[in-house]
Amino acid sequence: MLRSIVCLMILMSVSSVEADMSESRLIADMSESRLIAETISRESSGNFDEMVAIGKVLRNRKDTGWYGDSYISVILSKSQFSCWNEGTIQEERTKEQLDNAALAFELSSLKSDFPANLYHLADMKKYPSWTKANNVKRLCQVGAHIFYEERR
């Protein structure tokens, strides 16, 4: 019995490492536009306005340079987008989902009056500590997320 449990634990840890490695390979093999579409699609609840807002956050973060000078560096900044956090498992995205996310990102360039650069899920039991900072202003809720502007 103990041998079976040990074998099961080893198999579980190997499959976990393989899953992490395959996710890393998936990210490394993506073009910037694909990574953007994957991020928007994975972060959103499927609401199109929400996807546009997330796309604008990506644009605002890149434009300020606070999180990197490319979309790839912005997206892959540690712990910034939960869909890429270690241990997050998500379903494969369909072509339609990725196409909608890509369109949302393109349309986000027209949204010049939306200064959001932070957001979190609205249904969190405890909001992130940064939401209480003096330089962070709550803007609005779009879909399943609340959006904020951080001023530096």
MIDOSE-1310 file (N, C-alpha, C; in nm, 2 decimals, decimal comma, always signed):
residues 152
mlrs	+0,08/-0,12/+0,00/+0,00/+0,00/+0,00/+0,09/+0,13/+0,00; +0,19/+0,13/+0,09/+0,28/+0,24/+0,09/+0,35/+0,27/-0,04; +0,39/+0,16/-0,10/+0,46/+0,17/-0,23/+0,36/+0,23/-0,34; +0,23/+0,19/-0,34/+0,14/+0,25/-0,43/+0,12/+0,40/-0,41
ivcl	+0,12/+0,44/-0,28/+0,10/+0,58/-0,25/+0,22/+0,66/-0,30; +0,34/+0,60/-0,28/+0,47/+0,67/-0,32/+0,47/+0,68/-0,47; +0,43/+0,57/-0,54/+0,43/+0,57/-0,69/+0,33/+0,68/-0,74; +0,22/+0,69/-0,68/+0,12/+0,78/-0,72/+0,17/+0,93/-0,70
milm	+0,24/+0,95/-0,58/+0,29/+1,08/-0,56/+0,40/+1,12/-0,66; +0,48/+1,02/-0,70/+0,58/+1,05/-0,80/+0,52/+1,08/-0,93; +0,42/+1,00/-0,97/+0,35/+1,03/-1,10/+0,29/+1,16/-1,10; +0,22/+1,20/-0,99/+0,16/+1,33/-0,98/+0,26/+1,45/-0,99
svss	+0,37/+1,43/-0,93/+0,47/+1,54/-0,93/+0,53/+1,55/-1,07; +0,56/+1,43/-1,14/+0,61/+1,43/-1,27/+0,51/+1,50/-1,37; +0,38/+1,47/-1,36/+0,29/+1,52/-1,45/+0,27/+1,67/-1,43; +0,29/+1,72/-1,30/+0,28/+1,86/-1,27/+0,40/+1,93/-1,33
vead	+0,52/+1,88/-1,32/+0,64/+1,94/-1,38/+0,62/+1,94/-1,54; +0,57/+1,83/-1,59/+0,55/+1,83/-1,74/+0,45/+1,93/-1,78; +0,34/+1,95/-1,70/+0,24/+2,05/-1,74/+0,30/+2,19/-1,73; +0,39/+2,22/-1,63/+0,45/+2,35/-1,62/+0,55/+2,37/-1,74
mses	+0,62/+2,26/-1,77/+0,72/+2,28/-1,88/+0,64/+2,30/-2,01; +0,53/+2,23/-2,03/+0,46/+2,24/-2,16/+0,40/+2,38/-2,17; +0,35/+2,44/-2,06/+0,30/+2,57/-2,05/+0,41/+2,67/-2,09; +0,53/+2,65/-2,03/+0,65/+2,74/-2,06/+0,68/+2,73/-2,21
rlia	+0,68/+2,61/-2,27/+0,71/+2,59/-2,41/+0,60/+2,66/-2,49; +0,48/+2,65/-2,45/+0,37/+2,71/-2,52/+0,39/+2,86/-2,53; +0,42/+2,92/-2,42/+0,45/+3,07/-2,41/+0,57/+3,11/-2,50; +0,67/+3,03/-2,49/+0,80/+3,06/-2,56/+0,77/+3,05/-2,71
dmse	+0,68/+2,97/-2,76/+0,66/+2,95/-2,90/+0,56/+3,05/-2,96; +0,49/+3,13/-2,87/+0,39/+3,22/-2,92/+0,45/+3,35/-2,98; +0,38/+3,40/-3,08/+0,41/+3,53/-3,13/+0,35/+3,63/-3,03; +0,40/+3,76/-3,04/+0,35/+3,86/-2,95/+0,20/+3,88/-2,96
srli	+0,15/+3,88/-3,09/+0,00/+3,90/-3,11/-0,08/+3,78/-3,05; -0,02/+3,66/-3,06/-0,09/+3,54/-3,00/-0,09/+3,55/-2,85; +0,02/+3,59/-2,79/+0,03/+3,60/-2,65/-0,07/+3,71/-2,60; -0,08/+3,81/-2,67/-0,18/+3,92/-2,63/-0,32/+3,86/-2,63
aeti	-0,36/+3,79/-2,74/-0,49/+3,74/-2,76/-0,52/+3,63/-2,65; -0,42/+3,54/-2,63/-0,43/+3,44/-2,52/-0,46/+3,51/-2,39; -0,38/+3,61/-2,36/-0,39/+3,68/-2,23/-0,53/+3,74/-2,21; -0,57/+3,81/-2,31/-0,70/+3,88/-2,30/-0,81/+3,77/-2,29
sres	-0,81/+3,67/-2,37/-0,91/+3,57/-2,36/-0,91/+3,49/-2,23; -0,79/+3,46/-2,18/-0,78/+3,38/-2,05/-0,81/+3,47/-1,93; -0,78/+3,60/-1,94/-0,81/+3,68/-1,82/-0,96/+3,72/-1,81; -1,03/+3,73/-1,93/-1,17/+3,78/-1,93/-1,27/+3,67/-1,90
sgnf	-1,39/+3,72/-1,87/-1,50/+3,62/-1,85/-1,57/+3,59/-1,98; -1,52/+3,65/-2,09/-1,59/+3,63/-2,22/-1,67/+3,76/-2,26; -1,69/+3,85/-2,17/-1,76/+3,97/-2,20/-1,67/+4,06/-2,29; -1,72/+4,10/-2,40/-1,64/+4,17/-2,50/-1,59/+4,31/-2,45
demv	-1,67/+4,38/-2,38/-1,63/+4,51/-2,33/-1,52/+4,49/-2,22; -1,53/+4,38/-2,15/-1,42/+4,35/-2,05/-1,29/+4,32/-2,13; -1,30/+4,25/-2,24/-1,18/+4,22/-2,32/-1,12/+4,35/-2,37; -1,20/+4,44/-2,41/-1,14/+4,57/-2,46/-1,07/+4,64/-2,35
aigk	-1,13/+4,64/-2,23/-1,07/+4,71/-2,11/-0,94/+4,64/-2,07; -0,93/+4,51/-2,08/-0,81/+4,44/-2,04/-0,70/+4,47/-2,15; -0,75/+4,48/-2,28/-0,66/+4,52/-2,38/-0,60/+4,66/-2,36; -0,68/+4,75/-2,31/-0,64/+4,88/-2,28/-0,54/+4,88/-2,16
vlrn	-0,56/+4,80/-2,07/-0,46/+4,79/-1,96/-0,33/+4,74/-2,01; -0,33/+4,65/-2,10/-0,20/+4,60/-2,16/-0,13/+4,72/-2,23; -0,21/+4,80/-2,31/-0,16/+4,91/-2,38/-0,10/+5,02/-2,28; -0,18/+5,05/-2,18/-0,14/+5,15/-2,08/-0,01/+5,11/-2,01
rkdt	+0,00/+4,98/-1,98/+0,12/+4,94/-1,91/+0,24/+4,94/-2,00; +0,23/+4,91/-2,12/+0,34/+4,91/-2,22/+0,38/+5,06/-2,24; +0,28/+5,15/-2,26/+0,31/+5,29/-2,29/+0,38/+5,36/-2,17; +0,35/+5,32/-2,05/+0,42/+5,38/-1,94/+0,56/+5,33/-1,91
gwyg	+0,58/+5,20/-1,96/+0,70/+5,14/-1,94/+0,72/+5,08/-1,79; +0,62/+5,10/-1,71/+0,63/+5,05/-1,57/+0,65/+4,90/-1,56; +0,59/+4,83/-1,65/+0,60/+4,68/-1,64/+0,68/+4,62/-1,76; +0,75/+4,70/-1,83/+0,83/+4,65/-1,94/+0,80/+4,74/-2,07
dsyi	+0,89/+4,72/-2,17/+0,88/+4,81/-2,28/+0,82/+4,73/-2,40; +0,78/+4,61/-2,38/+0,71/+4,53/-2,49/+0,59/+4,47/-2,43; +0,50/+4,42/-2,52/+0,38/+4,35/-2,46/+0,42/+4,22/-2,40; +0,52/+4,16/-2,45/+0,56/+4,03/-2,40/+0,62/+4,05/-2,25
svil	+0,70/+4,16/-2,23/+0,75/+4,18/-2,10/+0,64/+4,22/-2,00; +0,55/+4,30/-2,05/+0,43/+4,34/-1,97/+0,35/+4,22/-1,92; +0,32/+4,13/-2,02/+0,24/+4,02/-1,99/+0,31/+3,92/-1,90; +0,44/+3,90/-1,92/+0,51/+3,80/-1,84/+0,57/+3,85/-1,72
sksq	+0,55/+3,98/-1,68/+0,60/+4,03/-1,55/+0,54/+3,94/-1,44; +0,62/+3,91/-1,35/+0,58/+3,81/-1,24/+0,46/+3,85/-1,17; +0,36/+3,76/-1,17/+0,24/+3,77/-1,09/+0,15/+3,89/-1,13; +0,16/+3,93/-1,26/+0,08/+4,04/-1,30/-0,05/+4,00/-1,37
fscw	-0,05/+3,88/-1,44/-0,17/+3,83/-1,51/-0,19/+3,69/-1,46; -0,30/+3,67/-1,38/-0,32/+3,54/-1,31/-0,32/+3,42/-1,41; -0,36/+3,45/-1,53/-0,37/+3,33/-1,62/-0,23/+3,27/-1,65; -0,12/+3,35/-1,63/+0,01/+3,29/-1,65/+0,08/+3,26/-1,52
negt	+0,01/+3,27/-1,41/+0,08/+3,24/-1,28/+0,10/+3,09/-1,27; +0,21/+3,05/-1,20/+0,24/+2,91/-1,19/+0,12/+2,83/-1,13; +0,09/+2,72/-1,18/-0,02/+2,64/-1,13/-0,15/+2,67/-1,18; -0,17/+2,77/-1,26/-0,30/+2,81/-1,32/-0,32/+2,71/-1,44
iqee	-0,43/+2,65/-1,44/-0,47/+2,56/-1,55/-0,59/+2,61/-1,62; -0,58/+2,63/-1,75/-0,69/+2,68/-1,82/-0,72/+2,60/-1,95; -0,84/+2,60/-1,99/-0,88/+2,53/-2,11/-0,81/+2,59/-2,24; -0,79/+2,51/-2,33/-0,75/+2,55/-2,47/-0,85/+2,65/-2,52
rtke	-0,80/+2,76/-2,58/-0,88/+2,86/-2,64/-0,92/+2,82/-2,78; -1,04/+2,86/-2,82/-1,09/+2,83/-2,96/-1,04/+2,94/-3,05; -1,04/+2,92/-3,18/-1,01/+3,02/-3,27/-1,10/+3,14/-3,26; -1,23/+3,11/-3,24/-1,32/+3,22/-3,22/-1,29/+3,31/-3,10
qldn	-1,26/+3,24/-2,99/-1,22/+3,32/-2,86/-1,10/+3,41/-2,89; -1,00/+3,35/-2,95/-0,87/+3,42/-2,98/-0,90/+3,54/-3,08; -0,98/+3,51/-3,18/-1,02/+3,62/-3,28/-1,09/+3,73/-3,21; -1,18/+3,70/-3,12/-1,26/+3,80/-3,04/-1,16/+3,88/-2,96
aala	-1,07/+3,81/-2,89/-0,97/+3,88/-2,81/-0,88/+3,97/-2,89; -0,84/+3,93/-3,01/-0,75/+4,01/-3,10/-0,83/+4,13/-3,14; -0,95/+4,12/-3,18/-1,04/+4,23/-3,22/-1,05/+4,33/-3,10; -1,08/+4,28/-2,98/-1,09/+4,36/-2,86/-0,96/+4,44/-2,84
fels	-0,85/+4,38/-2,86/-0,72/+4,45/-2,84/-0,71/+4,56/-2,94; -0,74/+4,53/-3,07/-0,74/+4,64/-3,17/-0,83/+4,76/-3,13; -0,95/+4,72/-3,09/-1,04/+4,83/-3,05/-1,00/+4,91/-2,93; -0,92/+4,84/-2,84/-0,88/+4,91/-2,72/-0,79/+5,03/-2,76
slks	-0,73/+5,03/-2,87/-0,65/+5,15/-2,91/-0,73/+5,27/-2,94; -0,86/+5,26/-2,96/-0,95/+5,37/-2,98/-1,00/+5,43/-2,85; -0,98/+5,36/-2,74/-1,03/+5,40/-2,61/-0,93/+5,49/-2,53; -0,91/+5,61/-2,58/-0,81/+5,70/-2,52/-0,84/+5,75/-2,39
dfpa	-0,97/+5,75/-2,35/-1,01/+5,80/-2,22/-1,02/+5,70/-2,11; -0,95/+5,59/-2,12/-0,95/+5,49/-2,01/-0,81/+5,46/-1,96; -0,78/+5,53/-1,85/-0,64/+5,52/-1,80/-0,61/+5,40/-1,71; -0,69/+5,30/-1,71/-0,67/+5,19/-1,62/-0,54/+5,11/-1,65
nlyh	-0,47/+5,08/-1,54/-0,35/+5,00/-1,56/-0,35/+4,89/-1,45; -0,45/+4,87/-1,38/-0,47/+4,77/-1,28/-0,61/+4,71/-1,28; -0,63/+4,59/-1,24/-0,76/+4,54/-1,23/-0,76/+4,41/-1,14; -0,87/+4,37/-1,09/-0,88/+4,24/-1,02/-1,03/+4,19/-1,04
ladm	-1,05/+4,07/-1,01/-1,18/+4,01/-1,01/-1,27/+4,08/-0,91; -1,39/+4,11/-0,95/-1,48/+4,18/-0,85/-1,53/+4,09/-0,74; -1,53/+3,96/-0,76/-1,59/+3,87/-0,66/-1,48/+3,81/-0,56; -1,36/+3,88/-0,56/-1,26/+3,84/-0,46/-1,31/+3,86/-0,32
kkyp	-1,29/+3,77/-0,23/-1,33/+3,79/-0,09/-1,25/+3,90/-0,03; -1,12/+3,91/-0,06/-1,04/+4,02/-0,01/-0,97/+4,08/-0,12; -0,99/+4,21/-0,14/-0,92/+4,28/-0,25/-0,77/+4,30/-0,23; -0,69/+4,31/-0,33/-0,55/+4,33/-0,32/-0,52/+4,45/-0,23
swtk	-0,41/+4,45/-0,16/-0,37/+4,56/-0,07/-0,35/+4,69/-0,15; -0,30/+4,68/-0,28/-0,28/+4,80/-0,36/-0,40/+4,88/-0,39; -0,52/+4,82/-0,37/-0,65/+4,90/-0,40/-0,67/+5,01/-0,29; -0,60/+5,00/-0,18/-0,61/+5,10/-0,08/-0,50/+5,21/-0,08
annv	-0,41/+5,20/-0,17/-0,30/+5,29/-0,18/-0,35/+5,43/-0,22; -0,29/+5,53/-0,17/-0,33/+5,67/-0,20/-0,32/+5,71/-0,35; -0,23/+5,65/-0,42/-0,21/+5,68/-0,56/-0,29/+5,59/-0,66; -0,39/+5,51/-0,60/-0,47/+5,42/-0,69/-0,61/+5,47/-0,68
krlc	-0,67/+5,49/-0,80/-0,81/+5,54/-0,80/-0,90/+5,43/-0,87; -1,00/+5,39/-0,81/-1,10/+5,30/-0,87/-1,17/+5,37/-0,98; -1,18/+5,31/-1,10/-1,25/+5,37/-1,21/-1,39/+5,31/-1,23; -1,40/+5,18/-1,25/-1,53/+5,12/-1,28/-1,52/+4,97/-1,28
qvga	-1,63/+4,91/-1,29/-1,64/+4,76/-1,31/-1,69/+4,74/-1,45; -1,61/+4,65/-1,52/-1,65/+4,61/-1,66/-1,65/+4,45/-1,65; -1,77/+4,39/-1,68/-1,77/+4,25/-1,67/-1,74/+4,20/-1,53; -1,65/+4,10/-1,52/-1,62/+4,04/-1,39/-1,50/+4,11/-1,32
hify	-1,45/+4,22/-1,37/-1,33/+4,29/-1,32/-1,36/+4,43/-1,28; -1,29/+4,48/-1,17/-1,29/+4,62/-1,13/-1,15/+4,68/-1,18; -1,16/+4,79/-1,24/-1,04/+4,86/-1,30/-1,00/+4,98/-1,22; -0,87/+5,00/-1,22/-0,81/+5,11/-1,14/-0,70/+5,18/-1,22
eerr	-0,68/+5,30/-1,18/-0,56/+5,38/-1,23/-0,46/+5,40/-1,12; -0,34/+5,36/-1,15/-0,23/+5,38/-1,05/-0,15/+5,50/-1,11; -0,14/+5,60/-1,03/-0,06/+5,72/-1,07/+0,08/+5,71/-1,00; +0,18/+5,74/-1,07/+0,32/+5,74/-1,02/+0,38/+5,87/-1,03
